[in-house]
């Protein structure tokens, strides 16, 4: 799997958002796209174009790619923070303002999909639409206004796709790893083992909280040291209740495993650790952090005020109230699943979807 150029993840999406909003905005007819299969009937047509669109609690992210050898090559990308799940943990429904923001971002995605001549597409929605009473109703509106049809995927499917998208970053010299995806409304954990010919998920679980829901419950703009410690302990108890579902605790304790993070939290931590003047995927994706590295950045961020976190180039104002919540989740995971190292992945769900689409295209005999 490979990509061309820079693409979104964590704070890199804000710069991309500004670039995208300067581009001419062509509004395609929904009739120019096949809503269910994603096959393209628009003006331009390539042999194969793949599109993966991930609508989460916090972000709307799109990747468009073409098959390349046994993987794919990225040709376009889009990322925007929409906060679809804002207030969901209290109200149980998606708010009008959040839905309007999201629709606006999805219209940009639909335009890109149309202009790039996408032939194979999958649009997935995760925790916000899973958990909201009006989630399905909202996605019906999305289809009517943009022509895009979404699948609300299960937590199991979400975990599988995240692992599929980043499994090649697992150290070949270890026996196992814990892949974590700290989302806005949920946190997916997958325990994986090295097997002949690839990686096997031996157990998985989904925790019913993420950076948005924790920030709304505990306060994200300013969090005292005492509150932060309480969040870590609360999350740690939830992780401890899972037990050892894959019988791998001794592997971790004997330093034969590592953590593999595929979330905005861990990519933001990596960017701060590297002291980047702007987010750079080529520097972050695949980076190794020691536990001490991660804890040093966490301590730094926790000691900052909201304006100071917002001024960090790899965080920005839109994530400044969420990143500390993510740090608390990561610290709790580290406490229950000891490992000396964390590998950072600026890839995950969308790449997992693209890998599935690329396999489908190869089976159908398309190039």
PLY file of the C-alpha trace (Angstrom):
ply
format ascii 1.0
element vertex 367
property float x
property float y
property float z
element edge 366
property int vertex1
property int vertex2
end_header
0.00 0.00 0.00
1.35 3.39 -0.89
0.24 6.95 -1.44
1.32 9.97 -3.41
1.79 13.32 -1.75
0.38 14.41 1.59
-3.01 13.46 2.86
-5.09 14.00 5.89
-4.95 12.64 9.32
-5.08 14.48 12.58
-4.35 18.17 12.25
-3.30 17.95 8.61
-6.95 18.10 7.65
-7.35 21.76 8.59
-4.75 22.90 6.02
-6.32 20.71 3.39
-9.76 22.06 4.23
-8.59 25.60 3.48
-7.10 24.50 0.16
-10.22 22.60 -0.84
-12.56 25.47 -0.03
-10.65 27.69 -2.46
-11.35 25.35 -5.34
-14.29 25.92 -7.73
-17.32 24.08 -6.40
-19.19 22.11 -9.06
-22.42 20.59 -7.78
-23.05 17.31 -9.61
-26.44 15.78 -10.18
-27.07 12.84 -7.90
-28.24 10.97 -11.00
-24.66 10.97 -12.31
-23.64 8.46 -9.63
-24.86 4.95 -9.03
-25.83 5.31 -5.39
-25.60 1.70 -4.30
-22.59 0.30 -6.18
-20.64 3.55 -6.58
-20.12 3.00 -10.33
-19.54 6.28 -12.19
-21.65 7.58 -15.07
-20.22 11.10 -15.19
-18.23 13.04 -17.71
-14.83 11.40 -17.29
-14.05 7.74 -16.82
-10.87 5.97 -15.76
-10.39 2.22 -15.87
-10.67 1.99 -12.07
-11.07 4.64 -9.40
-11.67 3.70 -5.77
-13.23 5.91 -3.10
-13.50 5.37 0.66
-15.54 7.86 2.66
-15.52 7.62 6.47
-18.07 9.63 8.44
-17.28 9.54 12.14
-18.33 11.36 15.27
-15.79 14.12 14.71
-14.47 13.89 11.15
-15.57 13.45 7.57
-12.68 11.96 5.55
-12.37 10.84 1.97
-9.65 9.03 0.04
-9.72 8.44 -3.71
-7.22 6.00 -5.17
-6.30 3.89 -8.15
-5.10 0.26 -7.89
-1.33 -0.08 -7.85
0.42 -3.44 -7.86
-1.12 -5.28 -4.91
-2.29 -2.10 -3.20
-3.43 1.33 -4.32
-2.14 4.84 -5.02
-3.86 7.88 -3.51
-4.94 10.44 -6.11
-7.11 12.76 -4.00
-8.11 13.30 -0.39
-10.37 15.44 1.76
-10.70 15.85 5.51
-12.90 18.15 7.54
-13.80 18.29 11.22
-17.62 18.35 11.29
-18.39 17.26 14.87
-21.43 15.31 13.78
-21.72 13.82 17.26
-21.60 17.14 19.10
-24.00 16.95 22.05
-25.06 13.41 21.15
-23.98 11.93 24.48
-26.45 14.23 26.27
-29.34 14.47 23.81
-29.27 11.11 22.04
-29.81 12.79 18.66
-27.76 14.54 16.00
-28.30 18.30 16.17
-29.50 20.36 13.22
-26.31 22.42 13.19
-24.10 19.31 13.21
-26.08 17.72 10.40
-25.90 20.89 8.30
-22.12 21.10 8.77
-21.77 17.50 7.76
-23.98 17.81 4.69
-21.83 20.74 3.52
-18.68 18.64 3.82
-20.28 15.65 2.12
-21.25 17.82 -0.86
-17.55 18.57 -1.34
-16.85 14.83 -1.18
-19.59 14.08 -3.70
-18.11 16.65 -6.07
-14.67 15.10 -5.82
-16.06 11.60 -6.35
-17.89 12.81 -9.46
-14.93 14.71 -10.92
-12.47 11.88 -10.30
-14.61 9.32 -12.13
-14.93 6.88 -9.24
-15.92 3.36 -10.28
-15.84 1.51 -6.92
-16.97 3.27 -3.76
-17.95 2.57 -0.20
-19.24 5.15 2.28
-19.23 4.11 5.93
-20.71 5.75 9.02
-19.61 4.84 12.54
-20.53 5.64 16.13
-22.45 8.91 15.76
-24.91 7.42 13.27
-24.96 4.07 15.12
-25.89 5.66 18.39
-28.17 8.53 17.38
-31.92 8.02 17.38
-32.07 9.99 14.14
-28.92 8.50 12.59
-30.68 6.51 9.86
-33.00 9.43 9.11
-29.99 11.72 8.69
-28.28 9.33 6.27
-31.47 9.20 4.19
-31.24 12.97 3.94
-27.57 12.64 2.94
-28.56 10.38 0.05
-31.28 12.77 -1.08
-29.02 15.85 -1.00
-25.67 14.41 -2.15
-26.40 11.10 -3.90
-24.09 9.29 -1.45
-25.37 6.14 0.23
-23.80 5.14 3.55
-23.49 1.86 5.40
-23.70 2.13 9.19
-21.05 -0.43 10.04
-20.90 -2.52 13.20
-18.17 -2.06 15.78
-16.74 -5.42 14.67
-16.51 -4.25 11.07
-14.98 -0.98 12.21
-12.26 -2.85 14.11
-11.58 -5.16 11.15
-11.21 -2.29 8.70
-8.92 -0.34 11.04
-6.63 -3.34 11.40
-6.70 -4.04 7.67
-5.63 -0.47 7.01
-2.57 -0.45 9.26
-1.56 -4.07 9.93
1.55 -3.77 7.75
3.01 -1.45 10.41
3.10 -4.24 13.00
6.70 -5.07 13.87
7.67 -8.36 12.21
9.83 -9.29 15.19
7.04 -9.28 17.80
4.48 -11.95 18.57
1.46 -9.69 18.94
0.10 -6.17 19.07
-2.84 -4.14 20.33
-4.34 -1.95 17.62
-6.31 0.95 19.07
-8.50 3.46 17.29
-9.58 6.29 19.59
-12.55 7.83 17.83
-14.93 10.61 18.72
-17.67 8.45 20.20
-16.10 5.02 20.64
-12.71 3.36 20.99
-11.96 0.15 19.10
-9.38 -2.31 20.43
-8.08 -5.27 18.43
-5.58 -7.81 19.69
-3.60 -9.24 16.79
-1.07 -12.04 16.36
1.50 -12.64 13.71
0.58 -15.63 11.55
2.14 -17.17 8.48
1.12 -14.98 5.57
-0.29 -12.10 7.59
-1.94 -10.84 10.74
-4.88 -12.39 12.57
-7.33 -10.60 14.86
-7.63 -12.87 17.89
-10.00 -10.66 19.89
-11.63 -7.26 19.64
-13.88 -4.98 21.61
-15.46 -1.54 21.37
-15.52 0.85 24.30
-18.56 3.19 24.32
-16.58 6.42 24.63
-14.16 8.54 22.63
-12.60 11.98 22.70
-15.83 13.88 22.03
-17.99 12.05 24.56
-15.30 12.26 27.26
-14.67 15.96 26.61
-18.40 16.66 26.87
-18.68 14.68 30.10
-15.55 15.92 31.87
-14.81 19.23 30.15
-12.23 19.58 27.42
-11.24 23.22 27.23
-9.65 23.26 30.67
-9.03 20.03 32.58
-7.34 20.09 35.99
-4.74 17.53 36.95
-7.23 15.99 39.37
-9.91 15.68 36.70
-7.45 14.23 34.22
-6.38 11.59 36.76
-10.05 10.76 37.39
-10.65 10.31 33.65
-7.64 8.02 33.32
-8.84 5.91 36.25
-12.38 5.73 34.91
-11.18 4.58 31.49
-8.66 2.18 33.03
-11.44 0.44 34.95
-13.41 -0.02 31.73
-10.36 -1.50 30.01
-9.61 -3.75 33.00
-13.16 -5.15 32.91
-12.41 -6.57 29.46
-9.86 -8.91 31.00
-7.49 -10.78 28.70
-9.74 -11.85 25.81
-6.90 -12.99 23.55
-4.72 -14.52 26.31
-1.90 -12.16 25.40
-1.23 -10.32 28.65
1.92 -12.33 29.35
3.20 -11.56 25.84
2.88 -7.85 26.57
4.41 -8.15 30.02
7.38 -10.01 28.52
8.01 -7.23 25.99
7.03 -9.34 22.97
4.27 -7.01 21.79
3.65 -3.34 21.11
0.80 -0.87 20.71
-0.27 0.34 17.27
-2.37 3.50 17.24
-4.50 4.65 14.31
-6.25 7.73 15.61
-6.03 11.51 15.62
-4.87 11.36 19.22
-1.72 9.39 18.52
-0.87 11.25 15.31
-1.25 14.56 17.17
1.03 13.30 19.95
3.56 12.27 17.31
3.47 15.69 15.66
4.01 17.47 18.98
6.81 15.06 19.87
8.56 15.84 16.57
7.99 19.59 17.11
6.66 19.92 13.57
5.93 23.42 12.30
3.07 21.88 10.30
1.62 18.41 10.21
3.50 16.05 7.89
2.15 12.60 7.24
5.47 11.43 5.81
7.13 12.12 9.16
4.31 10.75 11.36
3.05 7.61 9.64
5.12 4.66 10.86
6.89 6.63 13.60
7.94 4.72 16.71
7.34 6.34 20.09
8.54 5.00 23.40
6.08 5.04 26.27
8.22 7.76 27.87
7.95 9.83 24.66
4.17 9.58 24.74
3.95 10.39 28.45
6.21 13.43 28.02
3.91 14.86 25.34
0.82 14.01 27.40
2.24 15.85 30.41
3.08 18.83 28.21
-0.41 19.01 26.71
-2.14 18.55 30.07
-0.17 21.48 31.50
-1.19 23.78 28.64
-4.19 26.08 28.53
-6.73 25.77 25.72
-5.15 28.67 23.74
-1.71 27.11 24.12
-2.92 23.76 22.79
-4.73 25.52 19.97
-1.47 27.21 18.99
0.26 23.85 18.54
0.55 23.35 14.74
-0.36 19.66 14.91
-3.43 20.24 17.08
-5.15 23.49 16.19
-8.21 25.12 17.67
-10.66 22.48 16.41
-8.88 19.69 18.31
-7.58 21.61 21.31
-10.54 20.62 23.49
-10.34 16.94 22.50
-6.68 15.96 22.54
-6.36 15.76 26.34
-9.31 13.35 26.47
-7.51 11.21 23.90
-4.33 11.33 25.98
-6.29 10.04 28.99
-7.62 7.08 26.98
-4.14 6.26 25.72
-2.65 6.49 29.22
-5.30 4.09 30.54
-4.54 1.62 27.73
-0.84 1.80 28.52
-1.53 1.08 32.18
-3.51 -2.08 31.45
-1.50 -3.28 28.44
2.15 -2.53 29.22
4.41 -2.12 26.21
7.59 -0.16 25.75
6.72 1.09 22.28
3.86 2.59 20.29
3.84 2.70 16.51
1.92 5.57 14.96
-0.34 4.98 11.96
-1.76 7.81 9.88
-3.94 5.25 8.14
-6.82 3.02 9.18
-10.49 2.72 8.30
-10.37 4.34 4.88
-7.31 2.38 3.85
-9.04 -0.80 4.99
-12.02 0.07 2.79
-9.73 0.84 -0.16
-7.97 -2.50 0.26
-11.34 -4.28 0.09
-12.33 -2.29 -3.00
-9.00 -2.98 -4.71
-9.48 -6.72 -4.16
-12.99 -6.50 -5.59
-11.66 -4.69 -8.65
-8.97 -7.32 -9.21
-11.50 -10.15 -8.90
-13.74 -8.47 -11.46
-10.78 -8.33 -13.84
-10.63 -4.52 -14.00
-7.33 -2.62 -14.13
0 1
1 2
2 3
3 4
4 5
5 6
6 7
7 8
8 9
9 10
10 11
11 12
12 13
13 14
14 15
15 16
16 17
17 18
18 19
19 20
20 21
21 22
22 23
23 24
24 25
25 26
26 27
27 28
28 29
29 30
30 31
31 32
32 33
33 34
34 35
35 36
36 37
37 38
38 39
39 40
40 41
41 42
42 43
43 44
44 45
45 46
46 47
47 48
48 49
49 50
50 51
51 52
52 53
53 54
54 55
55 56
56 57
57 58
58 59
59 60
60 61
61 62
62 63
63 64
64 65
65 66
66 67
67 68
68 69
69 70
70 71
71 72
72 73
73 74
74 75
75 76
76 77
77 78
78 79
79 80
80 81
81 82
82 83
83 84
84 85
85 86
86 87
87 88
88 89
89 90
90 91
91 92
92 93
93 94
94 95
95 96
96 97
97 98
98 99
99 100
100 101
101 102
102 103
103 104
104 105
105 106
106 107
107 108
108 109
109 110
110 111
111 112
112 113
113 114
114 115
115 116
116 117
117 118
118 119
119 120
120 121
121 122
122 123
123 124
124 125
125 126
126 127
127 128
128 129
129 130
130 131
131 132
132 133
133 134
134 135
135 136
136 137
137 138
138 139
139 140
140 141
141 142
142 143
143 144
144 145
145 146
146 147
147 148
148 149
149 150
150 151
151 152
152 153
153 154
154 155
155 156
156 157
157 158
158 159
159 160
160 161
161 162
162 163
163 164
164 165
165 166
166 167
167 168
168 169
169 170
170 171
171 172
172 173
173 174
174 175
175 176
176 177
177 178
178 179
179 180
180 181
181 182
182 183
183 184
184 185
185 186
186 187
187 188
188 189
189 190
190 191
191 192
192 193
193 194
194 195
195 196
196 197
197 198
198 199
199 200
200 201
201 202
202 203
203 204
204 205
205 206
206 207
207 208
208 209
209 210
210 211
211 212
212 213
213 214
214 215
215 216
216 217
217 218
218 219
219 220
220 221
221 222
222 223
223 224
224 225
225 226
226 227
227 228
228 229
229 230
230 231
231 232
232 233
233 234
234 235
235 236
236 237
237 238
238 239
239 240
240 241
241 242
242 243
243 244
244 245
245 246
246 247
247 248
248 249
249 250
250 251
251 252
252 253
253 254
254 255
255 256
256 257
257 258
258 259
259 260
260 261
261 262
262 263
263 264
264 265
265 266
266 267
267 268
268 269
269 270
270 271
271 272
272 273
273 274
274 275
275 276
276 277
277 278
278 279
279 280
280 281
281 282
282 283
283 284
284 285
285 286
286 287
287 288
288 289
289 290
290 291
291 292
292 293
293 294
294 295
295 296
296 297
297 298
298 299
299 300
300 301
301 302
302 303
303 304
304 305
305 306
306 307
307 308
308 309
309 310
310 311
311 312
312 313
313 314
314 315
315 316
316 317
317 318
318 319
319 320
320 321
321 322
322 323
323 324
324 325
325 326
326 327
327 328
328 329
329 330
330 331
331 332
332 333
333 334
334 335
335 336
336 337
337 338
338 339
339 340
340 341
341 342
342 343
343 344
344 345
345 346
346 347
347 348
348 349
349 350
350 351
351 352
352 353
353 354
354 355
355 356
356 357
357 358
358 359
359 360
360 361
361 362
362 363
363 364
364 365
365 366
